[in-house]
Amino acid sequence: MDHDALLDEYTARIEEELAPFMKGVSSEGKKYHPFIGDVYETISEFVMRKGKRLASSSTLMIYKGYTGALDAKIMKVGIGVELNRHAILVHDDMVDRDEYRRGGRTIHEIFKSDERRGGGIALFAGNILFSLATKSVLDSGFEDDKIKKVLKIFTDDYIGVNESQMLDLDFEYRRPDEKEWYAMASKRAASLFHGTILTGAVLAD
């Protein structure tokens, strides 16, 4: 099986698990308040937009490479990886004022009756996605020591990505030197994939 076909297979597996998870989240939100249910449905649509799920697929690939199979536990962690990635995207879109993401409007644009409302809801939506990512890992069924290691990876890398995003924003207002630019770049995609690959390895051990 070539690389693209393998990635498509893992993407399909993640989406099969992600769809009912997000449906459940939306249902719970509606019980609290209709507007919160609407927000969760919007988040769900955003997360389920088609694309190559490289972050979560890399976790699954590493795990299967060590164990020889994909089980229910690692699929729950895969959901967590995917939601963590989307938490970053929601906030990144808001800061960059991007209007579209993978063929649809960004979260802050969907709720933008004015800039404060759209930005505020996007901020909270990203926070919720990170919390849902953490919850999915906690509920995965792996041993407590492994969960603790994975959550440390999640939080360390999430801090790193946010630090990098702050530098990236700052650099739009001044010219960084070469050392500063490399410091910023070192915690972007590299930080994300370091975490997703390490997660698969830790859980397979």
Phi, psi and omega in degrees: 000129181282171187299315182296318180294321179295318179296320177298321180296313180293323177299316179297319179297316179298315183294327176298324179276326186289321184301308179292329177298312181291327176297319178296320178298316179297318180298318179294322179297321180296328179294329181283309181195140181305320180295319178297322175300319178297319178298315180295323177295322177294316176300317180299315179298320179298313182293325186274359177301141186295140178179167177283117182270071187295320184296304181292325179296324180294324176296314180296318181299314180295316181298312180293327178300325179275319189261339180088358182203162173251128180243176183299327182295313182289332177294324176294322176293322176302320175300316179300317178298317182295318180291324175300315178299317182287332173301317179295317182296319180301313180290321180297316178300319182296313182294320181279353182059035176288141182264336184226149176217118178049052172082004179221166181289150178286162185301314182294331178286323181299321184259018188273073166288330164209171188297322182295315181295311181298314180293320180296314180294322177296321177300311181292324179297318177297319177298318179295318179300319178295321179293320177295323176299314179297316180298320180297322177292315180300327182269007187289332181097001175288163179300149185303322182292325178289319178299318179300317179296317181294318179294329174294319176299312180304307186290320178298315181289327178294319175299314181300316179296318180293322175299317179296319180295324177295319177296317180302317178294316179300322182291344176287346183249358176203167182263113180283157172277173186299319180297318179296318182297316179295325176298318178295312184294333184294342183247021178265249181299325181300318180294318180299309185285334171303315182291317183291322178291316180296324178301313179299320181291317181299316183286335179277343185292000000 
